């Protein structure tokens, strides 16, 4: 999967979903439709900060052009016509980053897409969940992972991924892969992963961590599953630090509304990281559709890819992929069983 999945036209939500998006001023829905107010003759994007009109005075159309054709004019407060321009600019910036031999500077990227640097920095982060520099680093790390699987020499893989020096590759690998390039290439060789299981009302949970943080939380798995993921890592018993983290994980299973901050060490592409960040931004007790998650990270056409990223989640409950449903409201999939997904959602709603 590439970090950037090109957006295609997204289906407009039904009127009730559109109204709900306006009530919560959902920025993730900007660009998917506009709301038209019959009493004022204006149209707005869902995140507009203006006072909400009465429901009976609102209708919804798929895009600004349709609203203008119906006789409405753009809101001067939220400027709905600029949403499409912003997203095209982010697309152009990502294309520039992907095609550059060296990471372009922020001012060069901003000039390329026609924005002021400080404004585009905020815009890019709003649309993707990452800064342009972080996106470029994640892209290089993803390329390093691919190169490590194809090249026989570590140094060759580092330069093939676009790094100018091995030192930066090793620094990025420690941050994004959780281990050095050589350890990644060799199934975790030289890395120590401590692990254990903790009992919960939804079954035993495996909790595993490197010295950087949690790398696996899963229901119903054991040592064999962990060894299959890291066949050459040193697996060790839980220590006091892991016991503390495991107790917090168990508490989170019992009450997934809890605000728990734990160190993590998970691998993922830039796209996956953006999806996982969007999942953690969903308030407890609320749900989102896969389409809404895709829109939240600026990829409204990448619904299937967003679903795959949810399925690739390594940290059950801590990264709450159980809060994502299909667009029709049905449960969809869950790597650790739909009964557990239903139970977690019920607990978040206090049932």
Phi, psi and omega in degrees: 000132176278157180298331184245115173260118189296128183288139171250178180296128181264142179294136179291135178295166177288163186304321180295319178293323177297315180297318178298322178296321178293320181298324180264005180050057188279104180298330181297339182267355177301134179095346180268339177188172173231153177257131183251129184255114186292330184283335181249343180075019180248162172236146187228161170273159186304327184275007183306134184275358181293160178300138183288136174283176175288148184303321184290348180264005183245140169229167186229138180230156190289336183199164182302324181300321179293323179293318179295322179295333180274001176098008179268157177241157185290141175294132180279348180274311184263347177049066185297336181291342183276347183300312180297321179297318179300315183290326175296323178294319178296318177302314181295323180294318180294321176299320178296315180297317182295327184269352184276141176289324175238151183300120180290151178288155181302317182294328178290319178296313182297319179295324180297324183258359173083032179234159171289142185305312184295324179290318182290328176302314179294318181298313182299317180293323178297320184281327187246344185082003181222156173281162177304321180294318179294323177298315181296319179296317180294324178296316179295322179295321177297317178296325178297319178300316179294316182294324179296332178279343185253328184268145180279334181250137181300316182299318178300318180296321181299312181287328177296328180283351177103009178279141178276340181209146179300329184301318179291323178298317180292323178295315179294322181295320178297326181282315189260329179267341182081005181197170180289161178304320181294322178292319178299315182297330186252037173063032177088013181302132179089353180260136177260126176242118176268143185210164176189177176237150179230138181278137176224171179291347177256014178108170180294143181239127174278133177233122182226148182209146167272186177287352178271329183156188183294130178245349178202128169228121185206148177274136169072015178256165180218198185300320182298321179293319180293320181292329178295328179282324180229077188296337183246007177285156173274116178265125181236162180290161179298142173252186184298321181295318180291325178301320179295315179297320180297323179294324177291322178297316179299319178296325180291325176297318182289327178220085183292002174276348185296147178267100185244127177248112181230145178291142182233155178215080183242147179268148177180152174288170178301321179295314180298316180300321179294318178297314182296324176295321178295324178297318182289344179274351178287123180296144176305141181089350177250161177230163174225157173273164177299325178295321179292324176295316178300317179293325182297333180256017176078021180232062187301338179268359186259044183296314181296319179294323177296321176297320178295320179295323175298318179293336179272004180303127181267347189238084181305142176071312180296317168259103196281069178292348177292348181273008181251129181240170172288164183297336179273004178090355178285165189297324188073206181262167173200124187302333185250022172101136183293330179297320177294320178300314179297320180295318180295318179295320179297320180294325178293332179267007176074023181267000000 
